[in-house]
């Protein structure tokens, strides 16, 4: 039986709901806005603890809100390990915390973190004792597992389409959309397919500069360029028999009543405009629910939800500046450098932070910590397509070559963020290849 909605002083919404619905989180009804990401619905209700880590069962909450962390994994309508930041809220949705013994807030398996403070190898624990080893394996599966099998067979379409556009643009942020726009302007008959894994196009550009994104979005619509969202390129490879023709496998998420499917895309040219990974700072308590990347905080704000009412903003960058500008009218925001942040306080979520000023430490009463810093390039698809990477201590793994062009590798794959070219210049180079 579901529990009624109660007035909650922890509500973090800055504007009224226009299409109110109810979702159910561990049996309790939560008011939400239809169509917003489910994780943001829960944040808006002050529910930051959404998951537990495997093995040690530490509390977890959303950090990135872009499907790049495990903090928002939950069982949704019987489907385990669902990224709730990538699912739109619908009336009556049932969200359950998984991987717990007891309740979301009082997980008895949390004791493993205290019993084994240095971790444990669950594959070998008591393996030398047959009876105890067999029993321990059952316990280990319960402790180290993540989720239960789905209640019904997942709806994945057995049908797959093969698409052959002139250009596949992977990434629907500013770089990808501007490149697609420039291609259509320079070569109007070019068939351009733009795919993005997020719920909405625009990326951090839309979050940081919403008015500029609206103008770009209008230009895209005028030339019939419509990014296909919730479409993730799961693989990018070269066919052995046709080594200069890249092939991409695109996983398409199904909506309400729709089946997911995997399509094969065989373009003449690929543009990788996949952006980067959010910065993760090293400090005590950096994995507590209530610690967010600056981009995640902006994403929540885009939907009218604050990640906290009293926020410690640590770091610098365009997302930090945008969050400070957009949130200061709604929240009490204190900004410090990353080096000043010592730790986030709390047991199951952030309830304070310790910063260092000179030789003294100061404890701040905050309910969220927002982190901004240099992003690491998303290099994975580039590596799949043949690029070599080098490790840069300040940026992570970065492609060794500035771009992968036919003159360099024989493969028409461009890295939009590292070519040193503007989208318009990149489009001209692609146009020459297409002829």
WONORZI-V485953 format. One record per residue. RES is the residue in one small letter. PHI is phi in radians with two decimals (none if undefined). PSI is psi in degrees with one decimal (999 if undefined). OMEGA is omega in whole degrees, -180 to 180 (none if undefined). Layout:
# WONORZI-V485953
{{RES | PHI | PSI | OMEGA} {RES | PHI | PSI | OMEGA}}
This chain:
# WONORZI-V485953
{{x | none | 132.2 | -179} {x | -1.34 | 155.1 | -180} {x | -1.74 | 148.8 | -177} {x | -1.25 | 157.8 | 174} {x | -1.23 | 134.2 | 177} {x | -1.97 | 147.4 | 172} {x | -1.03 | 132.9 | -174} {x | -2.27 | 120.2 | 180} {x | -1.21 | -11.6 | -179} {x | -1.51 | -0.1 | 180} {x | -1.00 | 137.0 | -172} {x | -2.09 | 18.8 | -179} {x | -1.44 | 142.9 | -179} {x | -1.87 | -1.9 | 175} {x | -2.56 | 155.8 | -177} {x | -1.16 | 153.7 | 175} {x | -1.25 | 134.4 | 178} {x | -1.72 | -29.8 | 176} {x | -2.26 | 71.8 | -174} {x | -1.18 | 137.3 | 174} {x | -2.39 | 178.1 | 175} {x | -2.19 | 132.8 | 169} {x | -2.05 | 162.1 | -175} {x | -2.10 | 117.3 | -179} {x | -1.88 | 109.8 | -177} {x | 0.89 | 41.5 | 175} {x | 1.57 | -12.2 | -178} {x | -1.76 | 132.8 | -180} {x | -1.25 | 136.3 | 180} {x | -2.24 | 127.9 | 177} {x | -1.30 | 138.2 | -176} {x | -2.53 | 168.3 | 175} {x | -1.71 | 125.4 | 180} {x | -1.01 | 130.5 | 176} {x | 1.64 | -13.5 | 178} {x | -1.36 | 159.8 | 176} {x | -1.03 | 137.5 | -176} {x | -1.04 | -38.7 | 179} {x | -1.07 | -36.8 | 180} {x | -1.25 | -31.7 | 174} {x | -1.02 | -42.8 | -178} {x | -1.27 | -39.5 | 176} {x | -1.06 | -41.0 | 180} {x | -1.06 | -24.9 | 178} {x | -1.66 | 9.1 | 180} {x | 1.37 | 14.4 | -179} {x | -1.71 | 93.3 | -175} {x | -1.66 | -29.3 | 180} {x | -1.45 | 106.0 | -176} {x | -1.98 | -16.6 | -173} {x | -2.63 | 173.8 | 174} {x | -2.26 | 143.7 | -180} {x | -1.28 | 152.8 | 174} {x | -1.10 | 156.4 | 176} {x | 1.17 | -66.9 | -173} {x | -1.64 | -9.6 | 172} {x | 1.00 | 40.2 | 175} {x | -1.33 | 150.4 | -179} {x | -1.13 | 140.9 | -180} {x | -2.31 | 145.2 | 175} {x | -2.47 | 169.2 | -180} {x | -1.05 | 137.6 | 174} {x | -1.99 | -43.2 | -171} {x | -1.88 | -28.3 | -177} {x | 0.97 | 32.7 | 176} {x | -2.50 | 28.8 | 174} {x | 1.11 | 31.7 | 179} {x | -2.04 | 5.4 | 176} {x | -2.37 | 177.1 | -178} {x | -1.86 | 11.7 | -172} {x | -1.30 | -13.4 | -178} {x | -2.01 | 11.9 | 180} {x | -1.13 | 132.5 | 178} {x | -2.70 | 168.8 | 175} {x | -1.58 | 120.3 | -176} {x | -2.09 | 117.8 | -179} {x | 0.87 | 42.1 | 176} {x | 1.50 | -2.6 | -179} {x | -1.75 | 117.8 | -176} {x | -1.33 | 162.3 | 172} {x | 0.92 | 45.7 | 179} {x | -1.59 | 129.9 | 174} {x | -1.29 | 99.5 | -175} {x | -1.18 | -15.3 | 177} {x | -1.34 | -11.6 | -178} {x | -1.98 | 14.2 | 179} {x | -2.10 | 128.4 | 179} {x | -1.37 | 138.4 | -178} {x | -1.22 | 132.4 | 175} {x | -2.22 | 152.5 | -177} {x | -1.06 | 131.3 | 176} {x | 1.51 | 2.3 | -180} {x | -1.06 | 142.8 | -178} {x | -1.95 | 114.6 | -179} {x | -1.94 | 125.8 | -179} {x | -2.17 | 135.4 | 173} {x | -1.22 | 132.6 | -179} {x | -1.92 | 167.2 | 176} {x | 1.16 | 36.5 | 178} {x | -2.24 | 152.7 | 171} {x | -2.10 | 104.4 | -172} {x | 2.07 | -117.1 | -179} {x | -2.29 | 172.0 | 179} {x | -1.01 | -42.0 | -178} {x | -1.51 | -22.0 | -179} {x | -2.28 | 77.7 | -180} {x | -1.53 | 114.9 | -178} {x | -1.12 | -26.4 | 179} {x | -1.27 | -5.1 | 175} {x | -1.08 | -20.3 | -180} {x | -1.07 | -24.4 | -180} {x | -1.06 | -29.5 | -180} {x | -1.19 | -29.0 | -179} {x | -1.60 | -32.5 | 179} {x | -1.25 | -36.3 | 180} {x | -2.11 | 74.8 | -175} {x | -1.11 | -20.5 | 180} {x | -1.84 | 14.8 | -179} {x | 1.46 | 173.3 | 179} {x | -2.68 | 152.7 | 177} {x | -1.65 | 100.5 | -174} {x | -1.25 | -12.4 | 177} {x | -1.31 | -29.4 | -174} {x | -1.95 | -5.4 | -176} {x | -1.10 | 117.9 | -179} {x | 1.03 | 23.8 | -178} {x | -1.15 | -22.7 | -178} {x | -1.40 | -8.5 | -180} {x | -1.95 | 108.5 | -172} {x | -0.90 | -51.8 | -175} {x | -1.20 | -50.2 | 180} {x | -1.15 | -36.2 | 180} {x | -1.10 | -42.1 | 179} {x | -1.13 | -43.3 | 178} {x | -1.14 | -38.2 | -178} {x | -1.16 | -33.4 | 178} {x | -1.09 | -38.5 | 177} {x | -1.13 | -42.1 | 178} {x | -1.16 | -41.9 | -178} {x | -1.08 | -39.3 | 178} {x | -1.08 | -38.6 | -180} {x | -1.22 | -38.9 | -177} {x | -1.32 | -44.0 | -171} {x | -1.65 | -10.0 | -178} {x | -1.28 | 174.0 | 179} {x | -2.48 | 100.5 | 178} {x | 1.53 | 169.2 | 174} {x | -2.02 | 163.0 | 179} {x | -1.03 | 149.9 | -180} {x | -1.11 | 156.0 | -178} {x | -1.28 | -24.8 | 179} {x | -2.52 | 165.9 | -180} {x | -1.11 | 131.8 | -178} {x | -1.25 | 139.9 | -179} {x | -1.41 | 88.0 | 175} {x | -1.97 | 121.9 | -176} {x | -1.11 | 137.9 | 176} {x | -1.45 | -8.5 | 179} {x | -1.57 | 139.3 | 179} {x | -2.34 | 134.7 | 178} {x | -1.66 | 151.2 | 172} {x | -1.96 | 118.8 | -178} {x | -1.91 | 144.2 | -179} {x | -2.28 | 64.4 | 178} {x | -1.27 | 163.6 | 174} {x | -1.15 | -43.7 | -176} {x | -2.35 | 132.4 | 171} {x | -1.87 | 119.3 | 176} {x | -1.82 | 117.3 | -180} {x | -1.71 | 110.1 | -177} {x | 2.08 | 123.2 | -176} {x | -1.96 | 32.0 | 173} {x | -1.53 | -161.0 | -177} {x | -1.08 | -47.5 | -177} {x | -1.07 | -48.0 | -179} {x | -1.13 | -44.6 | -178} {x | -1.21 | -39.1 | 178} {x | -1.17 | -36.5 | 177} {x | -1.14 | -44.5 | 178} {x | -1.08 | -41.1 | 179} {x | -1.11 | -44.5 | 180} {x | -1.11 | -37.8 | 178} {x | -1.10 | -43.8 | -180} {x | -1.18 | -32.2 | 178} {x | -1.27 | -40.6 | -177} {x | -1.42 | -30.1 | -177} {x | -2.48 | 80.0 | -170} {x | -0.95 | -30.2 | -177} {x | -1.49 | 4.2 | 179} {x | -1.15 | 130.3 | 176} {x | -1.57 | 111.3 | -176} {x | -2.00 | 127.3 | 175} {x | -1.94 | 117.5 | 178} {x | -1.88 | 124.1 | 179} {x | -2.15 | 146.9 | 178} {x | -2.49 | 147.5 | -177} {x | -1.48 | -16.6 | -176} {x | -1.36 | 173.3 | 177} {x | -1.29 | -32.8 | -177} {x | -2.30 | 149.5 | 179} {x | -1.36 | 170.9 | 175} {x | 1.90 | -29.2 | 179} {x | 1.00 | -148.4 | -178} {x | -1.24 | -21.1 | 176} {x | -1.07 | -44.9 | 179} {x | -1.14 | -31.4 | -179} {x | -1.36 | -39.3 | -176} {x | -1.48 | -35.4 | -178} {x | -2.28 | 69.8 | -174} {x | -1.04 | -36.0 | -180} {x | -1.20 | -41.6 | 177} {x | -1.13 | -37.2 | 177} {x | -1.14 | -38.3 | 178} {x | -1.05 | -40.2 | 178} {x | -1.14 | -44.6 | 179} {x | -1.13 | -39.6 | 179} {x | -1.09 | -38.5 | 178} {x | -1.14 | -39.6 | 178} {x | -1.12 | -40.4 | 178} {x | -1.09 | -44.3 | -180} {x | -1.11 | -37.2 | -180} {x | -1.11 | -29.4 | 180} {x | -1.81 | 15.3 | 176} {x | 1.04 | 37.9 | 174} {x | -1.74 | 109.1 | -176} {x | -2.10 | 102.1 | 179} {x | -1.01 | 135.9 | 178} {x | -1.64 | 109.3 | -173} {x | -1.61 | 175.1 | -172} {x | 0.86 | 37.2 | 179} {x | -2.17 | 110.3 | -174} {x | -1.86 | 126.5 | 174} {x | -1.34 | 106.2 | -176} {x | -1.49 | -20.4 | -179} {x | -2.73 | 143.4 | 177} {x | -2.42 | 116.1 | -173} {x | -2.56 | 174.4 | 180} {x | -1.95 | 131.9 | 177} {x | -1.21 | 130.6 | -178} {x | -0.97 | -36.5 | -177} {x | -1.46 | -8.5 | -179} {x | -2.53 | 74.9 | -168} {x | -1.21 | -12.4 | 179} {x | -1.78 | 7.4 | -179} {x | -2.03 | 104.4 | -179} {x | -1.23 | 152.2 | 177} {x | -2.26 | 135.4 | 179} {x | -2.13 | 140.3 | 171} {x | -1.80 | 120.7 | -174} {x | -1.96 | 117.3 | 178} {x | -1.53 | 119.6 | -179} {x | -1.81 | 121.0 | 179} {x | -1.31 | 136.4 | 177} {x | -1.47 | 143.9 | 177} {x | -1.56 | -159.5 | 179} {x | -1.09 | 120.0 | 179} {x | 1.34 | 4.5 | -179} {x | -1.96 | 148.8 | 177} {x | -1.57 | 145.4 | 172} {x | -1.29 | 158.7 | 178} {x | -2.69 | 166.9 | 177} {x | -2.12 | 121.6 | 179} {x | -1.84 | 152.2 | 174} {x | -1.82 | 129.6 | -179} {x | -2.07 | 127.0 | -180} {x | -2.12 | 82.6 | -178} {x | -1.50 | 167.3 | 173} {x | -1.42 | -32.2 | -179} {x | -2.42 | 142.7 | 175} {x | -2.07 | 134.9 | 173} {x | -2.02 | 119.9 | 177} {x | -1.67 | 109.1 | 179} {x | -2.17 | 57.2 | -167} {x | -1.62 | 1.1 | 175} {x | 1.23 | -144.2 | -175} {x | -2.56 | 172.0 | 179} {x | -1.54 | 143.4 | 179} {x | -1.09 | 146.1 | 180} {x | -1.21 | 137.1 | 176} {x | -2.07 | 115.7 | -178} {x | -1.52 | 153.0 | 179} {x | -1.76 | 109.8 | 175} {x | -2.80 | 159.4 | -180} {x | -1.11 | 130.1 | 180} {x | 1.49 | 14.4 | -177} {x | -1.24 | -8.5 | 179} {x | -1.81 | 8.0 | 180} {x | -1.24 | 143.8 | 168} {x | -1.00 | 133.2 | -175} {x | 1.90 | -6.9 | 172} {x | -1.73 | 123.3 | -175} {x | -2.26 | 153.0 | 167} {x | -1.30 | 157.7 | -180} {x | -1.09 | -36.1 | 179} {x | -1.14 | -39.8 | 178} {x | -1.10 | -41.8 | 179} {x | -1.08 | -37.9 | 177} {x | -1.19 | -38.9 | 179} {x | -1.06 | -46.3 | 178} {x | -1.07 | -41.4 | -180} {x | -1.13 | -33.9 | 177} {x | -1.00 | -33.8 | 179} {x | -1.66 | 11.4 | 177} {x | 1.42 | 25.6 | -178} {x | -2.19 | 133.5 | 175} {x | -1.59 | 138.5 | 175} {x | -1.29 | -15.9 | 177} {x | -2.96 | 158.9 | 176} {x | -1.59 | -25.5 | 177} {x | -2.21 | 102.9 | -167} {x | -1.98 | 133.6 | 168} {x | -1.71 | 118.4 | -178} {x | -1.83 | 112.1 | -175} {x | -2.00 | 127.1 | 177} {x | 2.01 | -165.5 | -177} {x | -2.61 | 168.7 | 180} {x | 2.32 | 173.8 | -176} {x | -1.14 | -36.3 | 179} {x | -1.20 | -37.9 | 178} {x | -1.09 | -46.0 | 179} {x | -1.08 | -43.0 | -179} {x | -1.16 | -41.1 | 179} {x | -1.12 | -43.7 | 180} {x | -1.06 | -40.6 | -178} {x | -1.19 | -40.0 | -174} {x | -1.52 | -24.9 | -173} {x | -1.74 | -16.7 | -171} {x | -1.12 | -22.0 | 178} {x | -1.39 | -12.8 | -174} {x | -2.06 | -17.9 | -175} {x | -2.42 | 159.1 | 174} {x | -1.54 | 107.4 | -174} {x | -1.97 | 127.1 | 174} {x | -1.97 | 126.0 | -178} {x | -1.88 | 134.5 | 176} {x | -2.41 | 168.8 | 175} {x | -1.35 | 160.2 | 178} {x | -1.08 | -36.4 | -178} {x | -1.20 | -19.7 | 180} {x | -1.41 | -18.3 | -177} {x | -1.42 | 118.5 | -180} {x | -1.65 | -47.8 | -180} {x | -2.86 | 156.8 | 171} {x | -1.74 | 135.3 | -178} {x | -1.71 | 152.1 | 177} {x | 2.42 | 158.5 | 178} {x | -1.80 | -45.4 | 179} {x | -2.03 | -8.5 | 175} {x | -2.92 | 167.5 | -178} {x | -1.18 | 127.1 | 172} {x | -2.30 | 15.7 | 178} {x | 2.99 | 171.7 | 178} {x | -2.62 | 149.5 | 179} {x | -1.97 | 125.5 | 178} {x | -2.10 | 156.8 | 179} {x | -1.91 | 129.1 | 175} {x | -2.15 | 104.1 | -176} {x | 1.18 | -123.2 | -180} {x | -1.73 | 6.3 | -178} {x | -2.08 | 153.3 | 177} {x | -1.87 | 147.5 | -180} {x | -2.31 | 135.2 | 178} {x | -1.69 | 128.0 | -180} {x | -1.88 | 142.6 | 177} {x | -1.54 | 95.5 | -179} {x | -2.29 | 158.5 | 176} {x | -2.05 | 6.9 | 175} {x | -2.75 | 146.5 | 174} {x | -2.13 | 124.3 | -178} {x | -1.97 | 129.7 | -173} {x | -1.98 | 130.8 | 175} {x | -2.25 | 144.0 | -180} {x | -3.12 | -177.6 | -178} {x | -1.13 | 136.7 | 180} {x | -1.55 | 151.9 | 176} {x | -1.66 | 132.8 | -179} {x | -1.02 | 142.5 | 173} {x | -1.41 | 100.1 | -171} {x | -1.77 | -5.1 | -167} {x | -1.08 | -47.2 | -179} {x | -1.18 | -34.8 | 178} {x | -1.08 | -40.5 | 179} {x | -1.16 | -40.6 | 178} {x | -1.03 | -33.4 | -177} {x | -1.55 | 4.1 | 174} {x | 2.00 | -2.3 | -179} {x | -1.29 | 147.1 | 173} {x | -1.77 | 147.0 | -177} {x | -2.15 | 154.3 | 174} {x | -2.12 | 152.2 | 179} {x | -1.56 | 124.8 | 176} {x | -1.94 | 116.9 | -178} {x | -0.96 | -27.5 | -178} {x | -1.58 | -11.6 | -175} {x | -2.39 | -8.2 | -176} {x | 1.57 | -152.3 | -179} {x | -1.43 | 128.1 | -179} {x | -2.23 | 145.6 | 179} {x | -1.02 | 137.1 | -179} {x | -1.20 | -41.9 | 179} {x | -1.52 | 145.1 | 179} {x | -1.10 | -36.0 | 175} {x | -2.74 | 161.4 | 176} {x | -1.84 | 99.0 | -177} {x | -2.01 | 164.9 | 178} {x | -0.96 | -32.9 | -179} {x | -1.27 | -24.6 | -178} {x | -1.61 | -41.7 | -173} {x | -2.31 | -7.7 | -176} {x | 1.41 | -0.5 | -179} {x | -1.98 | 123.0 | -177} {x | -1.37 | 68.4 | 178} {x | -2.16 | 126.3 | -178} {x | -1.97 | 142.5 | 175} {x | -1.78 | 104.0 | -169} {x | -1.06 | -35.5 | -173} {x | -1.52 | -7.5 | -176} {x | -2.13 | 5.2 | -178} {x | -1.32 | -18.1 | -176} {x | 1.35 | 7.0 | -179} {x | -1.91 | 156.1 | 171} {x | -1.33 | 161.3 | 176} {x | -0.97 | -34.8 | 180} {x | -1.18 | -41.1 | 177} {x | -1.17 | -39.9 | 178} {x | -1.10 | -40.6 | 179} {x | -1.09 | -37.8 | 179} {x | -1.13 | -38.8 | 179} {x | -1.14 | -39.9 | 179} {x | -1.19 | -39.7 | 179} {x | -1.04 | -38.2 | 178} {x | -1.13 | -36.3 | 178} {x | -1.19 | -42.8 | -178} {x | -1.22 | -29.2 | 179} {x | 1.40 | 999 | none}}
